[in-house]
Amino acid sequence: MVAGLFFGLSFGMAGVGAAALGRLADATSIDYVYQVCSSLPLIGLLTVLLPNLGRPVPPTRERIQSGTLSTPGEEIRVTSPVAGSITMRGGGISR
């Protein structure tokens, strides 16, 4: 159900974007639209400047290697595209 919402939103936004770029091409030229589209990925690079919304900071490598977290009962969940979801509890690692 959520996938359908995401796909619907994606195709809807693509349709709106295509119409806007078509209108821009009619008003200017297709070369100008190509230049505009080639600069759009730069907006993605600006996401580095977005503020941190208070998510917990992942543990440092030193804390993981030493096997000590700040408290014995502390639980930290780290998600990686390669390793998947890893939960660290008090120095132990479980998947």
C-alpha positions as CSV (number, residue, x, y, z in Angstrom):
1,M,0.0,0.0,0.0
2,V,2.8,2.4,0.9
3,A,4.6,1.5,-2.3
4,G,1.6,2.4,-4.3
5,L,1.5,5.8,-2.6
6,F,5.2,6.4,-3.3
7,F,4.8,5.3,-7.0
8,G,1.7,7.4,-7.4
9,L,3.4,10.5,-6.0
10,S,6.6,9.9,-8.1
11,F,4.7,9.6,-11.3
12,G,2.5,12.5,-10.4
13,M,5.4,14.7,-9.7
14,A,7.2,13.6,-12.9
15,G,4.1,14.6,-14.9
16,V,4.0,18.0,-13.2
17,G,7.8,18.4,-13.8
18,A,7.5,17.4,-17.5
19,A,4.7,19.9,-18.0
20,A,6.7,22.6,-16.4
21,L,9.8,21.8,-18.4
22,G,7.8,21.7,-21.6
23,R,6.4,25.2,-20.9
24,L,9.9,26.4,-20.1
25,A,11.1,24.9,-23.4
26,D,8.3,26.7,-25.3
27,A,9.2,30.0,-23.6
28,T,12.9,29.7,-24.1
29,S,14.7,26.9,-26.0
30,I,15.4,23.3,-25.5
31,D,19.1,24.0,-25.0
32,Y,18.2,26.2,-22.0
33,V,16.0,23.3,-20.6
34,Y,19.0,21.0,-21.0
35,Q,21.2,23.4,-19.0
36,V,18.5,23.6,-16.3
37,C,18.2,19.9,-16.1
38,S,21.9,19.4,-15.9
39,S,22.1,21.6,-12.8
40,L,19.3,19.8,-11.0
41,P,21.6,17.2,-9.3
42,L,23.4,20.1,-7.6
43,I,20.3,20.5,-5.5
44,G,20.9,17.0,-4.2
45,L,24.4,18.0,-3.1
46,L,22.9,20.8,-1.0
47,T,21.3,18.2,1.3
48,V,24.6,18.0,3.1
49,L,23.8,21.4,4.6
50,L,20.4,20.2,6.0
51,P,20.3,20.2,9.9
52,N,20.4,17.1,12.0
53,L,17.0,16.4,13.3
54,G,18.1,14.9,16.6
55,R,18.6,11.3,15.6
56,P,21.0,9.4,17.8
57,V,24.6,9.6,16.8
58,P,26.0,6.2,15.8
59,P,28.8,4.9,18.1
60,T,32.3,5.7,17.2
61,R,34.7,3.0,16.0
62,E,36.7,3.2,19.2
63,R,33.7,2.5,21.4
64,I,32.7,-0.5,19.2
65,Q,36.2,-1.9,19.1
66,S,36.7,-1.6,22.8
67,G,33.4,-3.3,23.4
68,T,32.2,-0.6,25.7
69,L,29.2,1.6,25.2
70,S,28.4,4.4,27.7
71,T,26.1,2.2,29.8
72,P,25.7,-1.6,30.0
73,G,22.1,-1.4,29.0
74,E,22.5,1.0,26.1
75,E,21.1,-0.2,22.8
76,I,22.0,1.4,19.5
77,R,20.5,0.3,16.1
78,V,22.6,1.0,13.0
79,T,21.2,0.4,9.5
80,S,23.6,-0.1,6.6
81,P,22.7,-0.9,3.0
82,V,25.4,-3.6,3.0
83,A,25.1,-5.2,6.5
84,G,21.4,-4.5,7.1
85,S,20.2,-3.7,10.5
86,I,22.6,-4.2,13.4
87,T,21.7,-3.7,17.1
88,M,24.5,-3.1,19.6
89,R,23.8,-3.8,23.2
90,G,26.3,-3.0,25.9
91,G,29.3,-4.1,23.8
92,G,27.7,-7.1,22.0
93,I,26.6,-7.0,18.4
94,S,23.5,-8.9,17.2
95,R,21.8,-8.8,13.8
